[in-house]
Amino acid sequence: MKIAVCVKYVPVVSRIQFDYEQKTIIREGVPSEVNPFDLLGVVRAVEMKNAAGGEVVVVSMGPPNAREGLIQCLALGADRAVLVSDRVLAGSDTLATARALSLALAREKPDLIICGRNSADSETGQVGPEIAELMDIPVISQVRKLEYNERCDGVIAERIHDEGYQVIEASLPALVCVTEGVAPELYPNREGMAAAQEKPLEELSAAALSSDLTQFGVEGSPTWVQDIRLVEPDRLGVIIEEEDPVAAARQVSEALKERLAVLESGAAATGSATDSARYPGVQDKSIWVVCETAPGGLRHVTLEMLGKARQLTSFTKSEVVAVLIGAAQEETINALAAYGADRVLVLDNAGLGAAWGRSVGKALASAVDETPPYAILFASTPDGRDLASGVAARLGLGLTGDAIDLEVDQEGRLVQLKPALGGNVVAPILSKTLPNLVTLRPGLLTPIDPDPAAAATVEHIVTADPSPEGRDIKVLEDHREEDTGALALTQAQVVLAVGMGIGGPENLPRIRELASSIGAALATTRDVVHAGWLPDQIQVGISGRAIAPRVYLAVGIRGAFNHTVGIQKAGVIIAVNPNRRHAIFRSADYGIVGDWETYLPPLVEALKPILNGPD
Ligand SMILES: Cc1cc2nc3c(=O)[nH]c(=O)nc-3n(C[C@H](O)[C@H](O)[C@H](O)COP(=O)(O)OP(=O)(O)OC[C@H]3O[C@@H](n4cnc5c(N)ncnc54)[C@H](O)[C@@H]3O)c2cc1C
């Protein structure tokens, strides 16, 4: 068995500094590390090799100093390393990177390829699924548990999704993108580093991969970054040290009322109005929205994407098309029409396997090829990312991952605003190819007010073959927990997040009661998830989700960078923590210094009239 692990050597994002006056990123002196998710992949690959035999080869594309990262992987037990390094590759976007890596991997002919769920610096999560599509092998992303099946001709993986997790079997060769939980976090020791010096590390140039160098680097990249906009931190950092918890609560609630009024009047002034005109049948610059559904109906992100698409019609003057993967139920079609769809394109995946799988991607790609729209919007969820990456790689199109907004510039180009480096910068991305493909981060955009009288025409995407590819992935189990709280969290206006400082799971009933009294959804930190107190679907942060509620209450949370990157788009952040030196006070607008048991109940009481409205 040969396992190849793709690793990226990335700057330690939390150490990057920003010069807001000069509008520059200060990269000098910033150390680099192996992307943490890739490192987990290496550790799991070595564990699997130790159990079943075989070889682990680590493959990286990057500058010459990426050798250092590869040596760390060798020190952790990988057998060989391959570094693809060449000036020609500089400036590669995800597709150009996936092309180079897939060619390097093809030379290795691995049985299993492991990638990290995303890189810490660019945060797209696209390269893995794009490699799989280019190599024509199945992909499973968001994998927190991975092993070979009994016959060792496939893998069994636990893939997390918003409502729970699925147990999936994929035949080999296959590619999996791993996330936390798949292996313990290990770091190389001195003996490992000494042994690594003796292990083979091969360097490859771009020419060793292909004679067509135009497919790599800036030239081969279908997307390009227009410029970089720095996001200046604008938290107020007011610290309240008050012996009387009721007085502390009053100070926060009074300040919050004013702050929300300021923020909301600003938002109303800048928000662009939606053109109420509809353009049914006008296909000149159609926008397709690939819908996400949950057992209860349409996911909120679908309505958000439709809302954005409708807003863009004031420039495109064309129809909005909802692409519905699954059965066409009347209720769903009506809801899609009410929220902005002029046409519903149904892709019935009954014979095609998972909604995010290769066969659906192939069918969607053929439909796109037949009548190319101006743009296709996918949700930045595990399903949306996999599907979008598959379509992009199949059609050679640019794809912007995890965008937070879309604009149309004066030349009619779709500007896709993508955060990077932990949300400290926003990069406006443009695509050289059409249609524009983008995944949009849930929870940030606003649906239109539904029009119950609106109607949409319904058409079906004809799928040619009942898909041999569908069969190389089998969903063995689908665990949809009653309520992981994930859906409520993405749509919540108010979030109460708890960290280790709440003391233990025995305090959760009290916390839940307080949260529900102000209509707040619950969120948490990674440490709480690891302690098993709350499910990982409601983890906020770099390896959890990013959310944008109106008000975020951080209770017993230290404020680690890995957590606060997930709340940068929150309206107002309020913290309760006894240790005023902890980082959460720098990330919050208002911070009460004190323990939660004393200070949270009166705070919640004082917030009720603001958050629930007057009685
Ligand atoms: C690769 C990687 C990815 C990561 N991804 C994430 C991620 O996505 N999300 C995430 O959250 N973390 C993530 N982390 C972990 C992160 O770095 C922190 O370790 C974690 O966020 C800390 O959780 P915490 O604040 O709950 O716990 P702690 O660090 O234990 O902090 C507890 C806080 O509670 C306060 N406290 C104690 N008693 C009380 C009391 N009575 N009342 C009120 N407050 C009290 C303490 O002062 C302290 O500030 C990641 C780490 C790594 C290495």
The ligand as an ORCA input file, in Angstrom:
! r2SCAN-3c Opt
* xyz 0 1
  C      -4.516     23.536     14.331
  C      -5.361     24.131     15.401
  C      -6.666     24.485     15.093
  C      -7.486     25.044     16.071
  N      -8.762     25.398     15.730
  C      -9.559     25.946     16.671
  C     -10.894     26.345     16.345
  O     -11.374     26.195     15.226
  N     -11.656     26.879     17.306
  C     -11.185     27.066     18.586
  O     -11.947     27.553     19.432
  N      -9.944     26.696     18.917
  C      -9.129     26.136     17.991
  N      -7.878     25.737     18.346
  C      -7.509     25.770     19.780
  C      -7.170     27.161     20.270
  O      -5.849     27.459     19.899
  C      -7.362     27.250     21.811
  O      -6.613     26.228     22.411
  C      -8.822     27.123     22.234
  O      -9.638     28.009     21.498
  C      -8.943     27.445     23.724
  O     -10.231     27.130     24.159
  P     -10.870     27.843     25.421
  O     -10.740     29.313     25.278
  O     -12.231     27.249     25.580
  O     -10.035     27.256     26.635
  P      -8.867     27.817     27.529
  O      -7.698     28.177     26.722
  O      -8.694     26.786     28.573
  O      -9.456     29.141     28.176
  C     -10.459     29.152     29.141
  C     -10.770     30.579     29.506
  O     -11.788     30.580     30.475
  C     -11.521     31.594     31.433
  N     -12.193     31.236     32.689
  C     -11.780     30.423     33.683
  N     -12.692     30.382     34.664
  C     -13.704     31.179     34.297
  C     -14.943     31.545     34.880
  N     -15.319     31.075     36.064
  N     -15.748     32.408     34.216
  C     -15.394     32.902     33.016
  N     -14.235     32.583     32.406
  C     -13.402     31.728     33.038
  C     -10.008     31.581     31.544
  O      -9.552     32.817     32.086
  C      -9.609     31.370     30.094
  O      -9.476     32.601     29.440
  C      -7.013     25.224     17.388
  C      -5.693     24.882     17.703
  C      -4.877     24.346     16.726
  C      -3.472     23.994     17.077
*
